[in-house]
Every structure is written in structure tokens, then in C-alpha cells.
């Protein structure tokens, strides 16, 4: 009987410590990108989906702001901005990786913003 009580106490402690750690490291950041269209949204969200520690990302095409949910124990805002740059887009003050930018569709290049529909 004592064993059962003890193990359930241990289980409760483990459960609470795990949930507390999760709550502490689950973070959210909003990053302004140079995205233009829905295709950009797909590219950026896809790039972030393969980024370690990123749990969710959602880009709002109208505001160009991508909201990223991530695990702060695994990644950080700098790494997330770098991932966006490596996808070919500016991320806050981090400029787009030139090589990745060149590979973008013409309609997705910021220099063409407003020229095409
Ligand atoms: Cu685009």
C-alpha cells in the first residue's frame, strides 16, 4: 500500500514538473518579414516548419508579420530570423540571404512589390 501511495506521489510530482518546464519554455515571437503574397506565406511557414524547436508559425500576408510559437529550450529568436533569411526573406533587421532571395519567384521578390498583381 505504501508503495502505491509513494509511486502516485512521484507520478504527480513528475507530471507537474514536466508541465511547468513546458510552460516556461513555450514562447511566441512576432517577426516582420518582406513577404508579399500567399506564396511567400507558404515558403516561410514551410521553412519554419522544418526548423528545430518551432512548434507553429502563421504569417499574416496583409501585415507581413509572422507569429512563431517556439520552444525556448531548443531555439531562439535569432535562429528563427536566420531561418526566415535563409528562405529568402528579411526578418526584422536581418536581411534576406542573397542566394535564397535569387531563387524566389519573381512575384515574391521585394523589388517587384507593387509591380505585379
Ligand atoms: Cu510571394
Backbone and ligand atoms as CSV (ligand in chain L), in Angstrom:
chain,resi,resn,atom,element,x,y,z
A,1,UNK,N,N,0.840,-1.211,0.000
A,1,UNK,CA,C,0.000,0.000,0.000
A,1,UNK,C,C,0.873,1.260,0.000
A,2,UNK,N,N,1.885,1.208,0.863
A,2,UNK,CA,C,2.800,2.357,0.923
A,2,UNK,C,C,3.447,2.627,-0.439
A,3,UNK,N,N,3.810,1.549,-1.105
A,3,UNK,CA,C,4.473,1.667,-2.411
A,3,UNK,C,C,3.589,2.394,-3.419
A,4,UNK,N,N,2.308,2.013,-3.412
A,4,UNK,CA,C,1.368,2.627,-4.361
A,4,UNK,C,C,1.243,4.130,-4.083
A,5,UNK,N,N,1.126,4.462,-2.811
A,5,UNK,CA,C,0.994,5.872,-2.428
A,5,UNK,C,C,2.233,6.640,-2.850
A,6,UNK,N,N,3.362,6.039,-2.605
A,6,UNK,CA,C,4.627,6.694,-2.936
A,6,UNK,C,C,4.748,6.910,-4.451
A,7,UNK,N,N,4.431,5.858,-5.210
A,7,UNK,CA,C,4.578,5.989,-6.658
A,7,UNK,C,C,3.579,6.986,-7.237
A,8,UNK,N,N,2.401,7.089,-6.635
A,8,UNK,CA,C,1.463,8.080,-7.170
A,8,UNK,C,C,1.934,9.488,-6.838
A,9,UNK,N,N,2.571,9.645,-5.680
A,9,UNK,CA,C,3.114,10.969,-5.337
A,9,UNK,C,C,4.226,11.330,-6.327
A,10,UNK,N,N,5.070,10.356,-6.600
A,10,UNK,CA,C,6.158,10.578,-7.559
A,10,UNK,C,C,5.576,10.946,-8.922
A,11,UNK,N,N,4.548,10.218,-9.333
A,11,UNK,CA,C,3.920,10.486,-10.628
A,11,UNK,C,C,3.368,11.904,-10.679
A,12,UNK,N,N,2.746,12.335,-9.580
A,12,UNK,CA,C,2.171,13.688,-9.537
A,12,UNK,C,C,3.283,14.731,-9.640
A,13,UNK,N,N,4.365,14.503,-8.892
A,13,UNK,CA,C,5.489,15.455,-8.917
A,13,UNK,C,C,6.078,15.535,-10.328
A,14,UNK,N,N,6.291,14.373,-10.952
A,14,UNK,CA,C,6.843,14.344,-12.310
A,14,UNK,C,C,5.915,15.081,-13.262
A,15,UNK,N,N,4.627,14.818,-13.158
A,15,UNK,CA,C,3.651,15.451,-14.039
A,15,UNK,C,C,3.736,16.970,-13.927
A,16,UNK,N,N,3.754,17.491,-12.685
A,16,UNK,CA,C,3.768,18.936,-12.501
A,16,UNK,C,C,5.082,19.562,-12.940
A,17,UNK,N,N,6.183,18.885,-12.693
A,17,UNK,CA,C,7.461,19.476,-13.102
A,17,UNK,C,C,7.560,19.509,-14.630
A,18,UNK,N,N,7.052,18.502,-15.297
A,18,UNK,CA,C,7.086,18.473,-16.761
A,18,UNK,C,C,6.226,19.602,-17.333
A,19,UNK,N,N,5.020,19.776,-16.801
A,19,UNK,CA,C,4.139,20.815,-17.334
A,19,UNK,C,C,4.697,22.203,-17.037
A,20,UNK,N,N,5.353,22.361,-15.890
A,20,UNK,CA,C,5.929,23.665,-15.546
A,20,UNK,C,C,7.054,24.006,-16.512
A,21,UNK,N,N,7.924,23.049,-16.789
A,21,UNK,CA,C,9.032,23.279,-17.705
A,21,UNK,C,C,8.491,23.662,-19.084
A,22,UNK,N,N,7.459,22.951,-19.526
A,22,UNK,CA,C,6.864,23.250,-20.827
A,22,UNK,C,C,6.342,24.671,-20.874
A,23,UNK,N,N,5.661,25.074,-19.806
A,23,UNK,CA,C,5.070,26.409,-19.769
A,23,UNK,C,C,6.154,27.473,-19.809
A,24,UNK,N,N,7.296,27.171,-19.190
A,24,UNK,CA,C,8.365,28.163,-19.131
A,24,UNK,C,C,9.073,28.354,-20.462
A,25,UNK,N,N,9.161,27.285,-21.243
A,25,UNK,CA,C,9.951,27.395,-22.460
A,25,UNK,C,C,9.105,27.636,-23.713
A,26,UNK,N,N,7.795,27.484,-23.600
A,26,UNK,CA,C,6.938,27.754,-24.750
A,26,UNK,C,C,6.851,29.265,-24.929
A,27,UNK,N,N,7.344,29.747,-26.072
A,27,UNK,CA,C,7.396,31.190,-26.287
A,27,UNK,C,C,6.772,31.555,-27.619
A,28,UNK,N,N,6.517,32.843,-27.770
A,28,UNK,CA,C,5.941,33.334,-29.017
A,28,UNK,C,C,6.654,34.613,-29.415
A,29,UNK,N,N,6.885,34.763,-30.723
A,29,UNK,CA,C,7.529,35.982,-31.198
A,29,UNK,C,C,6.853,36.413,-32.491
A,30,UNK,N,N,6.801,37.718,-32.696
A,30,UNK,CA,C,6.270,38.253,-33.942
A,30,UNK,C,C,7.427,38.876,-34.711
A,31,UNK,N,N,7.611,38.440,-35.954
A,31,UNK,CA,C,8.725,38.917,-36.773
A,31,UNK,C,C,8.172,39.543,-38.046
A,32,UNK,N,N,8.646,40.748,-38.364
A,32,UNK,CA,C,8.214,41.403,-39.596
A,32,UNK,C,C,9.083,40.919,-40.749
A,33,UNK,N,N,8.452,40.431,-41.806
A,33,UNK,CA,C,9.178,39.873,-42.946
A,33,UNK,C,C,8.969,40.730,-44.190
A,34,UNK,N,N,9.663,40.365,-45.274
A,34,UNK,CA,C,9.493,41.081,-46.539
A,34,UNK,C,C,8.580,40.292,-47.476
A,35,UNK,N,N,7.684,39.520,-46.911
A,35,UNK,CA,C,6.781,38.706,-47.724
A,35,UNK,C,C,5.787,39.579,-48.488
A,36,UNK,N,N,5.311,39.056,-49.612
A,36,UNK,CA,C,4.412,39.826,-50.462
A,36,UNK,C,C,3.074,39.123,-50.655
A,37,UNK,N,N,3.125,37.826,-50.942
A,37,UNK,CA,C,1.896,37.140,-51.327
A,37,UNK,C,C,1.696,35.823,-50.582
A,38,UNK,N,N,0.652,35.102,-50.991
A,38,UNK,CA,C,0.333,33.831,-50.339
A,38,UNK,C,C,1.427,32.790,-50.556
A,39,UNK,N,N,2.106,32.917,-51.691
A,39,UNK,CA,C,3.196,32.003,-51.992
A,39,UNK,C,C,4.348,32.208,-51.005
A,40,UNK,N,N,4.590,33.469,-50.656
A,40,UNK,CA,C,5.613,33.783,-49.660
A,40,UNK,C,C,5.240,33.176,-48.315
A,41,UNK,N,N,3.960,33.295,-48.008
A,41,UNK,CA,C,3.447,32.748,-46.749
A,41,UNK,C,C,3.773,31.253,-46.666
A,42,UNK,N,N,3.506,30.560,-47.787
A,42,UNK,CA,C,3.776,29.114,-47.824
A,42,UNK,C,C,5.254,28.837,-47.634
A,43,UNK,N,N,6.087,29.600,-48.369
A,43,UNK,CA,C,7.537,29.385,-48.313
A,43,UNK,C,C,8.066,29.575,-46.895
A,44,UNK,N,N,7.647,30.665,-46.270
A,44,UNK,CA,C,8.158,30.979,-44.930
A,44,UNK,C,C,7.643,29.972,-43.902
A,45,UNK,N,N,6.353,29.668,-43.967
A,45,UNK,CA,C,5.798,28.724,-42.994
A,45,UNK,C,C,6.404,27.335,-43.174
A,46,UNK,N,N,6.684,26.970,-44.433
A,46,UNK,CA,C,7.293,25.667,-44.680
A,46,UNK,C,C,8.718,25.638,-44.123
A,47,UNK,N,N,9.459,26.740,-44.360
A,47,UNK,CA,C,10.831,26.803,-43.856
A,47,UNK,C,C,10.843,26.710,-42.335
A,48,UNK,N,N,9.888,27.374,-41.703
A,48,UNK,CA,C,9.857,27.364,-40.240
A,48,UNK,C,C,9.384,26.020,-39.695
A,49,UNK,N,N,8.572,25.310,-40.488
A,49,UNK,CA,C,8.060,24.021,-40.014
A,49,UNK,C,C,9.178,22.992,-39.894
A,50,UNK,N,N,10.268,23.197,-40.648
A,50,UNK,CA,C,11.384,22.256,-40.570
A,50,UNK,C,C,12.453,22.752,-39.600
A,51,UNK,N,N,12.208,23.924,-39.008
A,51,UNK,CA,C,13.175,24.491,-38.062
A,51,UNK,C,C,12.987,23.853,-36.685
A,52,UNK,N,N,14.094,23.393,-36.111
A,52,UNK,CA,C,14.031,22.742,-34.801
A,52,UNK,C,C,13.491,23.687,-33.740
A,53,UNK,N,N,12.564,23.201,-32.949
A,53,UNK,CA,C,12.063,23.978,-31.822
A,53,UNK,C,C,10.860,24.842,-32.154
A,54,UNK,N,N,10.570,25.004,-33.451
A,54,UNK,CA,C,9.404,25.793,-33.848
A,54,UNK,C,C,8.182,24.886,-33.833
A,55,UNK,N,N,7.186,25.262,-33.071
A,55,UNK,CA,C,6.004,24.420,-32.952
A,55,UNK,C,C,4.895,24.873,-33.900
A,56,UNK,N,N,4.882,26.169,-34.207
A,56,UNK,CA,C,3.805,26.670,-35.049
A,56,UNK,C,C,4.210,28.021,-35.627
A,57,UNK,N,N,3.823,28.296,-36.865
A,57,UNK,CA,C,4.060,29.630,-37.401
A,57,UNK,C,C,2.897,30.016,-38.298
A,58,UNK,N,N,2.564,31.288,-38.247
A,58,UNK,CA,C,1.451,31.773,-39.060
A,58,UNK,C,C,1.772,33.168,-39.561
A,59,UNK,N,N,1.836,33.314,-40.890
A,59,UNK,CA,C,2.169,34.606,-41.460
A,59,UNK,C,C,0.908,35.321,-41.930
A,60,UNK,N,N,0.796,36.564,-41.533
A,60,UNK,CA,C,-0.316,37.381,-41.990
A,60,UNK,C,C,0.169,38.195,-43.181
A,61,UNK,N,N,-0.352,37.862,-44.377
A,61,UNK,CA,C,0.137,38.487,-45.610
A,61,UNK,C,C,-0.082,40.003,-45.585
A,62,UNK,N,N,-1.200,40.438,-45.032
A,62,UNK,CA,C,-1.535,41.866,-45.027
A,62,UNK,C,C,-0.524,42.686,-44.224
A,63,UNK,N,N,-0.095,42.178,-43.083
A,63,UNK,CA,C,0.827,42.934,-42.225
A,63,UNK,C,C,2.277,42.476,-42.393
A,64,UNK,N,N,2.500,41.350,-43.090
A,64,UNK,CA,C,3.826,40.755,-43.297
A,64,UNK,C,C,4.436,40.234,-42.000
A,65,UNK,N,N,3.637,40.168,-40.964
A,65,UNK,CA,C,4.152,39.717,-39.666
A,65,UNK,C,C,3.884,38.228,-39.500
A,66,UNK,N,N,4.955,37.502,-39.173
A,66,UNK,CA,C,4.798,36.080,-38.904
A,66,UNK,C,C,4.855,35.873,-37.393
A,67,UNK,N,N,3.843,35.181,-36.887
A,67,UNK,CA,C,3.814,34.844,-35.461
A,67,UNK,C,C,4.355,33.426,-35.313
A,68,UNK,N,N,5.404,33.296,-34.536
A,68,UNK,CA,C,6.066,31.997,-34.394
A,68,UNK,C,C,5.974,31.522,-32.949
A,69,UNK,N,N,5.468,30.306,-32.781
A,69,UNK,CA,C,5.486,29.670,-31.469
A,69,UNK,C,C,6.677,28.726,-31.448
A,70,UNK,N,N,7.467,28.827,-30.404
A,70,UNK,CA,C,8.674,28.001,-30.358
A,70,UNK,C,C,9.011,27.594,-28.933
A,71,UNK,N,N,9.877,26.601,-28.854
A,71,UNK,CA,C,10.349,26.105,-27.569
A,71,UNK,C,C,11.669,26.799,-27.267
A,72,UNK,N,N,11.661,27.675,-26.269
A,72,UNK,CA,C,12.852,28.471,-25.948
A,72,UNK,C,C,14.008,27.610,-25.441
A,73,UNK,N,N,13.720,26.370,-25.091
A,73,UNK,CA,C,14.791,25.480,-24.645
A,73,UNK,C,C,15.564,24.931,-25.842
A,74,UNK,N,N,14.967,25.024,-27.029
A,74,UNK,CA,C,15.563,24.429,-28.226
A,74,UNK,C,C,16.098,25.491,-29.190
A,75,UNK,N,N,15.352,26.589,-29.356
A,75,UNK,CA,C,15.756,27.603,-30.333
A,75,UNK,C,C,15.572,28.994,-29.737
A,76,UNK,N,N,15.899,30.010,-30.520
A,76,UNK,CA,C,15.756,31.391,-30.038
A,76,UNK,C,C,15.409,32.305,-31.215
A,77,UNK,N,N,14.997,33.543,-30.912
A,77,UNK,CA,C,14.558,34.456,-31.984
A,77,UNK,C,C,15.598,34.659,-33.079
A,78,UNK,N,N,16.891,34.715,-32.711
A,78,UNK,CA,C,17.938,34.911,-33.721
A,78,UNK,C,C,17.959,33.764,-34.724
A,79,UNK,N,N,17.840,32.547,-34.218
A,79,UNK,CA,C,17.837,31.375,-35.106
A,79,UNK,C,C,16.607,31.383,-36.000
A,80,UNK,N,N,15.500,31.816,-35.464
A,80,UNK,CA,C,14.255,31.842,-36.243
A,80,UNK,C,C,14.361,32.893,-37.360
A,81,UNK,N,N,14.929,34.056,-37.011
A,81,UNK,CA,C,15.126,35.104,-38.032
A,81,UNK,C,C,16.075,34.609,-39.124
A,82,UNK,N,N,17.104,33.874,-38.705
A,82,UNK,CA,C,18.066,33.337,-39.662
A,82,UNK,C,C,17.380,32.343,-40.609
A,83,UNK,N,N,16.484,31.538,-40.076
A,83,UNK,CA,C,15.761,30.560,-40.903
A,83,UNK,C,C,14.914,31.285,-41.951
A,84,UNK,N,N,14.312,32.407,-41.557
A,84,UNK,CA,C,13.499,33.191,-42.500
A,84,UNK,C,C,14.409,33.817,-43.563
A,85,UNK,N,N,15.571,34.325,-43.124
A,85,UNK,CA,C,16.549,34.892,-44.054
A,85,UNK,C,C,17.007,33.838,-45.059
A,86,UNK,N,N,17.252,32.630,-44.563
A,86,UNK,CA,C,17.699,31.536,-45.439
A,86,UNK,C,C,16.595,31.067,-46.383
A,87,UNK,N,N,15.361,31.472,-46.114
A,87,UNK,CA,C,14.263,31.163,-47.023
A,87,UNK,C,C,14.132,32.265,-48.081
A,88,UNK,N,N,14.909,33.351,-47.917
A,88,UNK,CA,C,14.920,34.414,-48.922
A,88,UNK,C,C,14.185,35.685,-48.532
A,89,UNK,N,N,13.884,35.817,-47.265
A,89,UNK,CA,C,13.107,36.988,-46.825
A,89,UNK,C,C,13.794,37.726,-45.681
A,90,UNK,N,N,13.566,39.049,-45.635
A,90,UNK,CA,C,14.042,39.827,-44.493
A,90,UNK,C,C,13.249,39.394,-43.265
A,91,UNK,N,N,13.921,39.418,-42.122
A,91,UNK,CA,C,13.256,39.120,-40.857
A,91,UNK,C,C,13.700,40.169,-39.849
A,92,UNK,N,N,12.838,41.125,-39.569
A,92,UNK,CA,C,13.187,42.286,-38.744
A,92,UNK,C,C,14.441,42.929,-39.342
A,93,UNK,N,N,15.517,43.062,-38.547
A,93,UNK,CA,C,16.725,43.734,-39.048
A,93,UNK,C,C,17.618,42.793,-39.849
A,94,UNK,N,N,17.307,41.496,-39.842
A,94,UNK,CA,C,18.132,40.522,-40.563
A,94,UNK,C,C,17.726,40.511,-42.029
A,95,UNK,N,N,18.696,40.817,-42.901
A,95,UNK,CA,C,18.389,40.866,-44.337
A,95,UNK,C,C,18.292,39.459,-44.926
A,96,UNK,N,N,17.542,39.354,-46.009
A,96,UNK,CA,C,17.380,38.069,-46.680
A,96,UNK,C,C,18.720,37.547,-47.187
A,97,UNK,N,N,18.916,36.269,-47.072
A,97,UNK,CA,C,20.092,35.612,-47.651
A,97,UNK,C,C,20.040,35.815,-49.168
A,98,UNK,N,N,21.071,36.492,-49.767
A,98,UNK,CA,C,21.007,36.844,-51.199
A,98,UNK,C,C,20.802,35.640,-52.121
A,99,UNK,N,N,21.455,34.521,-51.807
A,99,UNK,CA,C,21.321,33.329,-52.645
A,99,UNK,C,C,19.889,32.806,-52.623
A,100,UNK,N,N,19.321,32.756,-51.435
A,100,UNK,CA,C,17.950,32.253,-51.297
A,100,UNK,C,C,16.969,33.218,-51.952
A,101,UNK,N,N,17.269,34.517,-51.825
A,101,UNK,CA,C,16.397,35.527,-52.407
A,101,UNK,C,C,16.326,35.393,-53.925
A,102,UNK,N,N,17.478,35.126,-54.547
A,102,UNK,CA,C,17.541,34.978,-56.006
A,102,UNK,C,C,16.671,33.833,-56.504
A,103,UNK,N,N,16.529,32.811,-55.670
A,103,UNK,CA,C,15.760,31.632,-56.059
A,103,UNK,C,C,14.255,31.842,-55.957
A,104,UNK,N,N,13.835,32.928,-55.344
A,104,UNK,CA,C,12.397,33.152,-55.172
A,104,UNK,C,C,11.723,33.414,-56.514
A,105,UNK,N,N,10.429,33.130,-56.572
A,105,UNK,CA,C,9.664,33.506,-57.761
A,105,UNK,C,C,9.703,35.026,-57.894
A,106,UNK,N,N,9.645,35.518,-59.137
A,106,UNK,CA,C,9.703,36.961,-59.355
A,106,UNK,C,C,8.655,37.723,-58.545
A,107,UNK,N,N,7.469,37.150,-58.455
A,107,UNK,CA,C,6.385,37.851,-57.757
A,107,UNK,C,C,6.652,37.952,-56.261
A,108,UNK,N,N,7.612,37.166,-55.786
A,108,UNK,CA,C,7.895,37.143,-54.345
A,108,UNK,C,C,9.085,38.019,-53.976
A,109,UNK,N,N,9.709,38.649,-54.962
A,109,UNK,CA,C,10.870,39.480,-54.679
A,109,UNK,C,C,10.410,40.874,-54.278
A,110,UNK,N,N,10.994,41.357,-53.197
A,110,UNK,CA,C,10.547,42.632,-52.656
A,110,UNK,C,C,10.751,43.790,-53.642
A,111,UNK,N,N,11.755,43.663,-54.539
A,111,UNK,CA,C,11.992,44.741,-55.502
A,111,UNK,C,C,10.832,44.841,-56.502
A,112,UNK,N,N,10.088,43.753,-56.618
A,112,UNK,CA,C,8.944,43.754,-57.534
A,112,UNK,C,C,7.611,44.052,-56.835
A,113,UNK,N,N,7.684,44.290,-55.556
A,113,UNK,CA,C,6.457,44.523,-54.797
A,113,UNK,C,C,5.677,45.691,-55.403
A,114,UNK,N,N,4.423,45.459,-55.694
A,114,UNK,CA,C,3.579,46.511,-56.226
A,114,UNK,C,C,3.589,46.554,-57.744
A,115,UNK,N,N,4.640,45.971,-58.384
A,115,UNK,CA,C,4.711,45.986,-59.852
A,115,UNK,C,C,3.818,44.918,-60.462
A,116,UNK,N,N,3.622,43.853,-59.708
A,116,UNK,CA,C,2.823,42.737,-60.240
A,116,UNK,C,C,1.609,42.504,-59.368
A,117,UNK,N,N,0.644,41.933,-59.965
A,117,UNK,CA,C,-0.550,41.585,-59.177
A,117,UNK,C,C,-0.640,40.098,-58.972
L,1,CU,CU,CU,5.230,35.757,-52.802
